[in-house]
Amino acid sequence: MFIAGCEVEFLIYESGSLKEKRSVVKSLINKIKSRFAISVIESGDNDLWKKGKIGFSFCSLSQVEIDQKLDRILALIEQEHRLEVINCSREVFKI
């Protein structure tokens, strides 16, 4: 079994307040959760209104499935027009 974990850091240029930022982040989290049925959280930069960070994880039986799903999730995040990804760290563990 393989376990993937990923943290994505991004900028939200159009955000003018924490309320606007949280709206964008919450929308992104809900979109990822509903499309991929995985665990997603806001993992940092909670007090910054132009910068966000989310983390997610999931399991699979093969490395190929892990890589494909990670690529699809990251593509979905990068398609979000309200933000720009500035850093992405990912790890895969075999158990």
N, C-alpha and C positions, 0 to 999 in steps of 0.2 A: 504494500500500500504506500502511496505517496501523499504527502501533505504540502500544499503550496501556501505561502504567505507573501503578501505584497503590500507595500506602503507607497502611496502616490501623493506627491506634494504638488500643489498648483497655485497659480495666481488667479484672482477674480478681479479683472480690471473695472468692471461696471459697478462693483459693490461700493456703496457709500456709507454703509453701517453694518453692525454685526447682524442685525435683523435680515438685511438683504443677503449677506454672506450665508447665514444659516439656511435661508430659503433655497439658495443654489446648492449647498452641500446636501441638505435633506432631500431635495429632488434627485440629485445624482445617486445618493445612497439607495433611495427607493427604486430608482430605475434599475440599478445593478441587482438589487435583491430580487426584484420581480422577474427579471429576465434570466438570471442565472441561479437563483435559489441558493445563495451562499451567504455567509456571515460578513457584514460590512459595518464598520464603525468610523466615526470621526475620531482620528487618532492623535490629533495635535493641533497646535496653532489656534486654539479655541478663542483666544482673546484678540486675534488679529483679524481685521475685516477685509483685507485685500489678499490674504493668503490662507490656504486650507490644506488639510492633510487627511486622507482616509486610509484605512487599512482593511484588508479582507483576507479570508482564508477559505480553503476547501480541500477536500480529499478526492482521490481517484485511484484506480487500480493500475494505471499505466502512466509512464512519463510522457508519452505522446499526447494523451488526453489532457494532462496537466498543462503542457506547453500550448496546445491549441486553445484551451479555455482561457488561459492567461492572456494570450494574444487577442482573443475576442473581447475580453473585458477591457483591456487597455485601449483597444480600438474604439470601443463605446465611449470610454472616458474622453479620449482625444477628439471625438466628434462633438462633444459638448461645446457649443460656440461661446458660452459665457466664461470659459476658463482656459488657461494655458498650462499644460503640464510642464513643470520645471525639474522634477526629479522622480525617479521611480526605482525602488529597490525591491527585489523579489528573491525569495529563497524557496527551494524545494527540498524536502527531507524524505528519505526512504526509510520506512519502518519495517 
